[in-house]
C-alpha cells in the first residue's frame, strides 16, 4: 500500500507522536455426495479441490497441502478430510488446518491501522475533521469496513478494520473476553495500591469497571507509563478509570488486541494482517 495522511493538522500531529516509547509492547474422513463439501444448488462458487484451495490461501504448496490432508491435519466444516478428491465451495466451507481457521474468501479484508491523536474513529465527519475514513481513502482503500472498538479523538494506536462482521462482533463483545492492552502516561509517582484498586474495580457513572491486569512500565521524572489490560469496551474507559483514581491520562496508546500487536507500525499507516494473525483472532473468539 502507498499513500498519505489526511489533512495537514493530522500530519503535524503524527510527526509529533512518531517517536517515543520504543520498548516491547509499544507504539477418519468426510463423506459427501460427489465429493463436494459446502456445495449447494444455489451456490455461486464453483467447487474446487481442497489442496488447490489451501495453496491459493497461502497455507502451503499444493504438494505440501496434499501431505497435510493425508496426515489428517485438515478439517472441513468440522470433519477431518483425507480424500484427495474432495472439492469444496470456498465461499461456504469452513476450513481449519491444525486447528487454525483458514481465510478462503478473497472479498474479506483484515487491516491494522495506527490511529494518530486528532483523528476521529469514524468514516466521515460533518464538521470536516480528520477521520479514519480519510486515512483509508489516502491509502486507496474503498471497501466498507467495521472498526473493532473505538479510540477517542485524543487517543492513538491499534485499530482493527474488517468487513468480517461475525469476527468484528465477537472481538468487541465482552462475553468473548478478548483483551485490549493500553499504555497510558499519567502523573507520577504511582502509588503502590493503584493496581490493586483498578483490579478490584472502580465505580464509574455507568457502573463498576475492573482492569484485567496492571503494570508500571516506566517512570519518567514526574510522569509514569503504565500498562492497563481489560476486555470491556465502554467509552473512554481507561481514561475514566485512571482519572477516578486521581491519575488523569495525558497520553493513551492501544498497543494490542488479543494477540494482534501494534509493534512499530508508523502512525497513520495501514497494513494487511498476515494469515497467522488472522487465525489467532479467529481462535480467540472460537471461530
N, C-alpha and C positions, 0 to 999 in steps of 0.2 A: 504494500500500500504506500501511497505517497500523497502528500497534501500539507495543508497548513492549519493554523488555529483560527478560531472565529473571533474577529474583532481585535482592534489594536489594544483595547483595555485588557482583554484576556491574554494577549501576547505578552504585555508588560508584566502582568501578574504572574504568568507562567515563568518568565525569566527570573523573577524574584524568588520563586519557590523551587527552582530546578535543582538546587543543591541541598546539602544538609542531610543529617540522619542517615549517613551512608553506613548502615550496620545491618546485621542479619534481621530479616523480617520487616525492614522498612521498604521509606519511599522505596446289550444295549441298543437302540436305534429308532428312527422315526418311520412311521408308515403313513403314506399319503397317496391319494389317488393320482395316478400318472406321475408320481414322484415330484409333485408340486406342493410346496408348503406356503401358506399365507396367500394362496391364489383364490380368486372368486370370479364368477361370471361377469361382474361389473367392474372388475379391476382394470384400471387404466394402464398398469405396468405390465411389461412382458416378463414372464418367469425367466430367471437367469440361473445358471449353475452356481451353486453355493461357493465353490472355490474361486470362481470369477468375481463374485460379489465381494468376497473377502479381499481379494487382490486389489480391486478397484477402490476399496475403502482404505487401502494403505496398511492393512494388517500384516500382510506378508506377500511374497511372490506366490503365483498360482501353485507351483510345486510344493512350497512350504505349507500353503493353506491345505493342500490335499493331505499332507502328513498330519496336520492338526486335526483334520476331520477323522482320519483313520484312528488317531490316538484317542478319540472321544473327547476332545477339548472344546468342541463347538456345540452349542445348543441353539436350536431354532424354536421359538415360541415355547421355551422351557423343556424341550425334548432333545436329548443327545442324538446327533446325526452322524452316521458313519458311512452312509451310502454316497459314493462319488457322483451318482446320477441325479441326486436331489437338486431340484430347481426351486427358487424362492421368488416371491414378489418383493423386491427391495422396499417398496413403498408401504408394505403392510407387515412384513415379518419382523420379529424382534430377535436379534442375534446377539449371543454372548460368546466370547472366547475367553476361556479360563476364568469365567465368572464376571468379566468386564463387558459392558454393553458396547456394541459397535454401531457407530452412526452410519446409516446407509443412505439416508435421504440427502440429496445434494442441495435441496432448497432451504435447509436449516442452517442458520448462522449462529456462531458462538464467538463473541468478541469480548475482549478485555479493554476497558478504557481507563486511562489515568486522568480523572477529572481534576481540573485546577480550581482553586478558590475563585469566586466571581462568576462561575458558570452554573446555571440552573439545571437540575436533574429533570428536565422536560424536553420535549421535542421542538417546542416553539413557545414564543412569549409575545403577548400583545404589546408589551412595553418596549420591545426591541432589545432586551437584554440577551447576553450570550447564553446559549443553551447547548446541551449535549447533541441536540439535533443539528446545530450549526457545525459542531466538530465532525459529526458523521458525514455531513454534506461536504465538508472540506476534504475528507478522505475518500470521497466518491461513493459513499455507502448510501443507497436509497431504499434498501429493504426496510419494511416496517418492523421495528424491534421492541421488545419489552426490556425495561431495565430492572434488574433484580435488586430491589431495595433502593432507597433514595439516599443521597447525600445532600445536606442543606447547602445553600449557596456559599457559605464560608468554609465548608469542609472540602476535603480533597481525597484523592486516592482511587481505589479499585471500584469500578462499576462493571458488572457483568451484563452484557446485552445479548439477547437471543430472541428468536421467533419460535422457539420450542416452548409452547405455552404450559405444558404439563411440568416440564423441568423448572420453569420460572416460578410456577405456583408452589411447588414443593420446596424450593430453595428459600422462598420468602415466608412460608407458613411456619410459625414457631413449633408446631407439633412434630416437625421432622428434625428439629434440634440442630440445624446446620449453624455452626459457629461463625461469627464475624469478628475479626480482630482489628483493633484500632490502636494507634499511637496518639497520645494526647500530651500536649505541652501545658503544664499547669504551674502555678507559683510553688516554689519550694520554701522550706523543706517539706518533705512528705511525712506526715505523722505515721507512726507505726501501726496505728489501728485503722488507717484508711482502707486498706484491702479488706480487713475483716468486716468493716461497715458495708462496703459495696457487695461483698459476698452474702452477707446476712440479709441485705435488702434495704433500699432507700425508698421512703414513702414520697410519692410524687402526686401531682394533681389527678392523674389518671390511674393511680394505683401503685402497688409495690413493684419496684424494679430491682432485679438482682443481676450481678455480674457472674459469669461462669468462672472467670479467673482474673487475677490482677497481679501485676508485677511492676516494680520500679526498674526502668531500663537504664536511666542515666540521670545525673544531677548536674546542671549547667549553671553554676553560680546561684542566682536566686530563682532559677527555673528548674523544673524537673520534667522528664519524659517518662510517662507511664504507659503500660500496655493493658488494655481492657478487652476482655473477650466475653461476648454474650451472644445469645441466639434469638433474642427478641428484635423486633424491627420498628418499635414505636418512634415517632417523630423526635429527632434531636435527643435521643435517649442518653447517649454517653455524655453529652454536654450537660443535660439536666441533672443527671445523677451526680456528676462531679461538682456542679455548681451548688447543688443541695447540701453537699458536704463541706462547702466553703472553699472549693478549689476550681474557680472558673477556668475554662479552657481557652487558651489563646491560639492554639493550632490543633487541628484534628485530621488525621490521615487514616483511612481504612486501608489496611495492608493485606488482608486475606479474607476469602470467603470459602469456608470448608478447607480443602487442600489447595485451592487456587490462590496463588500468591501474586502480589503486585511486583515484587522484586525490584529491579532497577529500571523499569519501564519509564520513559520520559513523560513529563506532564503534557497533557493534550494529545497524546498518541493513542492509536488504536491498533490492536493486534488480534489475529485469529488464534483461538485456542488450538492446541495440538490434540491428537486423538487420546493420548494418555490423560490430559487434563479433563477432557470431556467425560471420559469413562469414570474418572474419580468423582465428578459431580453427580453422575447417574448413580453410582454406588452409594454415595452419601444419602440419597433420598430413596433408595430401594427400587430403582428402575433398572 
